[in-house]
């Protein structure tokens, strides 16, 4: 299979490690490297990968529209989008072993958690990650809409599922951009969020008072104007 053939190629973000590991899967920045190795072996054009975080001066509403346009562009070109999803939560105590942060060390000098602030001792922490294949979004996102439906194929269940991508403009949150040894940083209100009732990225085991959410983190597809 693809992982057996190309998963052993060197990671672009974790020096000395392969693209794929049984314990961590494939890091976001390595997803296009893996798929482009497969495409090159079959003389196909490469795909582009990009983080879906907010640019300097970009509003949450503008980010939502840019993400929608990016996904639609690839889908209209006949290329489903490989999407990295991450889950985060405000944990009341420091995360226990195996409970928080990205599998393995956080990378660089960035902490595995950052304080939430307020009267209680809460810290933002990474909980889990997953990769799905987005196969459909609405053609039009109206100016009054704060989100859009997304249909995706989930490899965990081998079936299609639906979610809702939306901007979060009312409640502050922090999420990680980057992976591995480089480019790892906590960012404030920087991503669109994904409501996906069929996904459990480690959040179902959290107590009710520990707020959690999913981010649409990274995408790989046919993106002509992606950085």
C-alpha positions in Angstrom: 0.0 0.0 0.0 0.9 3.7 -0.1 2.2 3.8 3.5 4.3 0.7 3.0 5.8 2.1 -0.1 6.3 5.8 0.7 5.8 6.0 4.5 9.4 5.3 5.2 10.6 8.4 3.3 12.2 11.1 5.6 9.9 13.5 7.5 10.2 17.1 6.6 9.4 18.2 10.2 11.0 15.5 12.4 14.6 15.0 11.6 15.6 11.4 11.4 12.1 10.1 11.4 9.9 8.7 8.6 6.9 10.3 7.1 4.6 7.8 8.8 4.8 6.3 12.3 2.3 3.8 13.8 2.2 6.0 17.0 1.6 9.4 15.4 0.5 8.8 11.8 1.5 11.5 9.4 2.2 15.1 10.6 0.3 17.8 8.7 3.3 19.3 6.9 4.3 15.8 5.7 0.9 14.9 4.1 1.7 16.6 0.8 5.2 15.0 0.7 3.6 11.6 1.1 0.9 12.1 -1.5 3.2 13.8 -4.0 5.6 10.9 -3.8 2.7 8.6 -4.8 1.6 11.0 -7.6 5.2 11.4 -9.0 5.5 7.6 -9.2 2.5 7.7 -11.5 3.6 10.8 -13.5 0.8 12.9 -12.0 1.0 16.6 -11.1 1.8 17.4 -7.5 -0.7 18.8 -5.0 -0.2 21.8 -2.7 -0.5 21.9 1.1 -1.4 24.9 3.3 -2.3 25.7 6.8 -5.8 27.1 7.2 -4.9 29.8 9.7 -5.8 33.4 9.7 -3.5 35.9 8.0 -2.4 39.2 9.6 -5.3 41.6 9.6 -7.8 39.0 8.3 -11.1 38.8 10.1 -12.7 35.5 11.2 -15.4 36.0 8.5 -12.9 36.6 5.8 -10.9 33.5 6.9 -14.1 31.4 6.6 -14.7 32.6 3.0 -11.1 32.0 2.0 -11.2 28.5 3.4 -14.5 27.8 1.6 -13.1 29.2 -1.7 -9.9 27.1 -1.3 -11.9 23.9 -0.8 -14.3 24.6 -3.6 -11.4 25.4 -6.0 -9.9 22.0 -5.5 -13.2 20.1 -5.6 -14.2 21.9 -8.8 -10.9 20.8 -10.3 -11.9 17.2 -9.5 -9.5 16.8 -6.6 -10.9 15.9 -3.1 -9.2 17.7 -0.3 -7.1 15.8 2.3 -7.8 17.7 5.5 -6.0 17.6 8.9 -8.3 18.1 11.9 -7.1 18.7 15.4 -8.8 18.8 18.7 -8.1 21.1 21.7 -9.5 21.6 25.1 -9.2 23.8 28.2 -8.0 21.3 30.8 -8.5 22.1 34.5 -5.2 20.5 35.5 -1.9 19.9 33.8 -2.5 17.1 31.3 -1.5 13.6 32.4 0.7 11.3 30.4 -1.0 10.5 27.1 -3.7 13.1 27.7 -2.6 16.3 26.1 -0.4 17.8 23.4 0.6 16.3 20.1 1.8 12.7 20.4 5.5 13.0 21.1 7.1 16.3 22.2 5.6 19.6 21.4 8.6 20.7 19.3 10.9 23.7 19.4 10.5 25.9 22.5 6.7 26.0 22.4 5.0 24.6 25.6 2.6 21.7 25.3 0.0 23.8 27.1 -0.7 27.5 27.5 -2.7 29.2 30.3 -6.4 30.1 29.7 -6.5 32.8 32.4 -9.3 33.5 34.8 -10.0 32.4 38.4 -9.5 28.7 37.7 -6.3 26.9 36.7 -7.1 25.9 33.2 -4.7 25.4 30.3 -5.2 25.0 26.5 -3.9 21.6 25.4 -3.9 19.6 22.2 -5.9 16.4 22.5 -5.9 14.5 19.2 -5.6 14.7 15.4 -7.1 13.0 12.4 -7.1 13.1 8.6 -10.2 13.0 6.5 -11.0 13.4 2.8 -13.4 16.3 2.0 -15.5 15.5 -1.0 -18.2 18.2 -1.1 -18.9 21.7 0.1 -21.7 24.1 -1.1 -20.9 26.0 -4.3 -22.0 29.3 -2.8 -21.4 30.8 0.7 -23.8 33.6 1.2 -22.6 36.8 2.9 -24.9 36.3 5.8 -23.8 32.7 6.5 -21.4 32.1 9.4 -20.5 28.6 8.2 -21.0 25.8 5.7 -21.7 22.1 5.5 -18.9 19.8 4.6 -19.1 16.1 3.5 -16.1 14.0 4.1 -14.9 10.4 3.9 -13.7 9.2 7.3 -11.1 6.4 7.1 -11.8 5.3 10.7 -15.3 4.2 9.7 -14.9 3.7 6.0 -18.0 5.8 5.2 -19.1 9.3 4.4 -20.1 11.7 7.2 -21.1 15.4 7.5 -19.9 18.3 9.5 -20.2 22.1 9.7 -17.3 24.5 9.3 -17.8 27.8 11.0 -16.0 30.9 12.2 -15.8 31.5 16.0 -16.2 35.1 16.8 -17.8 35.1 20.2 -15.5 33.0 22.4 -11.7 33.1 22.5 -9.6 30.0 22.0 -6.1 29.0 21.3 -4.9 26.3 18.9 -1.6 25.0 17.5 -0.1 25.7 14.1 2.8 23.5 13.1 4.1 20.1 14.0 7.3 18.3 15.0 10.5 20.2 15.6 9.8 23.3 13.6 7.1 25.9 13.2 5.2 24.9 16.3 3.3 27.8 17.9 0.1 28.5 19.8 -2.1 31.0 18.0 -5.1 33.0 19.2 -8.5 32.6 17.4 -6.6 31.7 14.3 -8.6 28.8 12.7 -12.1 28.0 11.6 -13.7 25.3 13.8 -15.4 22.1 12.7 -18.5 20.7 14.3 -18.5 17.0 13.5 -20.8 14.8 15.7 -19.4 11.6 14.2 -15.8 12.4 15.2 -14.2 11.6 18.6 -10.6 13.0 18.7 -10.2 12.2 22.4 -12.7 14.7 23.6 -15.4 12.3 24.7 -13.4 11.3 27.7 -13.2 14.9 29.0 -15.4 16.1 31.9 -18.3 18.4 30.9 -16.6 21.6 32.3 -13.5 21.2 30.1 -14.4 23.1 26.9 -13.2 21.3 23.7 -13.4 22.0 19.9 -12.0 20.9 16.6 -10.0 23.0 14.1 -9.7 22.6 10.4 -6.0 22.7 10.5 -4.3 21.9 7.2 -5.4 21.0 3.7 -3.9 19.3 0.7 -5.4 19.7 -2.8 -5.3 21.6 -6.1 -4.7 25.1 -4.8 -3.2 27.3 -7.5 -2.8 30.4 -5.3 -2.0 28.7 -2.0 1.2 29.9 -0.3 
